[in-house]
Amino acid sequence: MKYQDSLQQASDKAAQVKLFLQRTNLAAHPINYAVSYEYISGYNSELCHIIEHKLLAKAPLDDFVMAELYIRFLAPANPQQEQLLQEASSMVSRMAAYSDVAAEQLDNYIQQLDSSMLQIKNLGADTPLLNIVNQLQHSTTEFRLSQQQMQQQLLLANQQSHQLRHELEQLKQQRLLDPLTGLYNRLAMQNQLDIWFSEQPGRRIAAIAVDLDHFSRFNLEYGNTIGDVILSKVARKVSSYVQNSGLPVRSGGEEFLILLPDVDLRSASEIAEQVRRGVEKLRFVSSRTKKTLPKVTISLGVSLYQQTENWYQFLGRTAEVLLLAKQRGRNQVANETMLAT
Ligand SMILES: Nc1nc2c(ncn2[C@@H]2O[C@H](COP(=O)(O)OP(=O)(O)OP(=O)(O)O)[C@@H](O)[C@H]2O)c(=O)[nH]1
């Protein structure tokens, strides 16, 4: 069980959660409640850090942000789910392998039986023996029929288990993708960073943090549905620049992250500038009113991984560089060398 609070502790926290929700103007629905409870409990330092950072920066804590925090820290962080998926996947693999072997063995056995029966008949035995042989042949035919049926069932089970395995693979893949934009999610990013860092500890990795400018105004003026469309089109544009070379991630509500292995700061900054220009050129037309919507721009922060830091510190530093691009007037690229100046 995740929470082991006593009745008293839980009701104290519930009172604090209520105050927190009131202060941040959030509805007390289950998702907001769960994230707030987790925050008040202080168990998850990363979640607390994000919320406090937003509160300090007076950035809005709205349903989108809370849903994102929920998905990121509460929903997928369920090791039982992951374990179940792994177990189901390996069970299906074992079943598929077993039914392959069983089908082959059955086939061999039936062939062997057929040829032995033929040999006995060809020996030209006397009547009582022939009767026994005929009886045996009759039973063998019946047995073969039933075995053939079973073999078909095995074949079917085999096909089904292959299909199931395929679906499980898809499910595993889906868990790594953000449903709105199709980009990778933070879980995929974490997995990939772990792989990169463990395979080659000194590997050069650049990160580009991308954030839409004044997106809250856009949402306010045109509504969240159009906001969603804009978000997914910008995401597609962003990922089109790095599809083969890097990992495009939806790291937060209207924030993306591009991870580029084996790239220096200069090349990463050039890529960031290309992405910025590409997004700036996008044109959006409202399908309802046919009116052209205002230009969407992005700010970007670029940094290189330093061996002394962990990936969380690395991404934190990249976020600081992004903030600099915002402070310098938005719709531009900043890189880590500008941080000190
Ligand atoms: N439509 C839509 N909006 C989202 C989504 N995720 C986050 N947002 C919105 O993105 C906005 C981000 O607002 P802010 O963090 O204030 O940033 P901003 O308005 O873009 O301003 P700057 O980043 O400072 O340029 C909030 O209004 C969120 O509700 C989403 O999935 N869909």
The ligand as a MOL file (V3000), in Angstrom:
LIG
                    3D

  0  0  0     0  0            999 V3000
M  V30 BEGIN CTAB
M  V30 COUNTS 32 34 0 0 0
M  V30 BEGIN ATOM
M  V30 1 N -4.3710 23.1120 -24.7990 0
M  V30 2 C -3.4480 22.6570 -23.9620 0
M  V30 3 N -2.8400 23.4900 -23.1120 0
M  V30 4 C -1.8950 23.0140 -22.2750 0
M  V30 5 C -1.5470 21.6590 -22.2600 0
M  V30 6 N -0.5820 21.4920 -21.3250 0
M  V30 7 C -0.3320 22.6840 -20.7800 0
M  V30 8 N -1.1280 23.6150 -21.3590 0
M  V30 9 C -1.2160 25.0370 -21.0450 0
M  V30 10 O -0.0050 25.7030 -21.3330 0
M  V30 11 C 0.0090 26.9060 -20.5800 0
M  V30 12 C 1.3760 27.1960 -20.0460 0
M  V30 13 O 1.3160 28.4050 -19.4200 0
M  V30 14 P 2.5760 29.1330 -18.7840 0
M  V30 15 O 3.4390 28.1140 -18.0720 0
M  V30 16 O 2.0930 30.3140 -18.0340 0
M  V30 17 O 3.4300 29.6100 -19.9630 0
M  V30 18 P 3.0570 30.5030 -21.2080 0
M  V30 19 O 1.7280 31.1440 -21.1420 0
M  V30 20 O 3.3020 29.6400 -22.3900 0
M  V30 21 O 4.1100 31.6460 -21.1010 0
M  V30 22 P 5.6750 31.5570 -21.2590 0
M  V30 23 O 6.0750 30.1160 -21.1740 0
M  V30 24 O 6.2180 32.3460 -20.1360 0
M  V30 25 O 5.9940 32.1380 -22.5860 0
M  V30 26 C -1.0190 26.7540 -19.4750 0
M  V30 27 O -2.1270 27.5840 -19.7860 0
M  V30 28 C -1.4360 25.2960 -19.5790 0
M  V30 29 O -2.8020 25.1180 -19.2830 0
M  V30 30 C -2.2360 20.7730 -23.1430 0
M  V30 31 O -2.0020 19.5630 -23.1920 0
M  V30 32 N -3.1630 21.3170 -23.9750 0
M  V30 END ATOM
M  V30 BEGIN BOND
M  V30 1 1 1 2
M  V30 2 2 2 3
M  V30 3 1 2 32
M  V30 4 1 3 4
M  V30 5 2 4 5
M  V30 6 1 4 8
M  V30 7 1 5 6
M  V30 8 1 5 30
M  V30 9 2 6 7
M  V30 10 1 7 8
M  V30 11 1 8 9
M  V30 12 1 9 10
M  V30 13 1 9 28
M  V30 14 1 10 11
M  V30 15 1 11 12
M  V30 16 1 11 26
M  V30 17 1 12 13
M  V30 18 1 13 14
M  V30 19 2 14 15
M  V30 20 1 14 16
M  V30 21 1 14 17
M  V30 22 1 17 18
M  V30 23 2 18 19
M  V30 24 1 18 20
M  V30 25 1 18 21
M  V30 26 1 21 22
M  V30 27 2 22 23
M  V30 28 1 22 24
M  V30 29 1 22 25
M  V30 30 1 26 27
M  V30 31 1 26 28
M  V30 32 1 28 29
M  V30 33 2 30 31
M  V30 34 1 30 32
M  V30 END BOND
M  V30 END CTAB
M  END
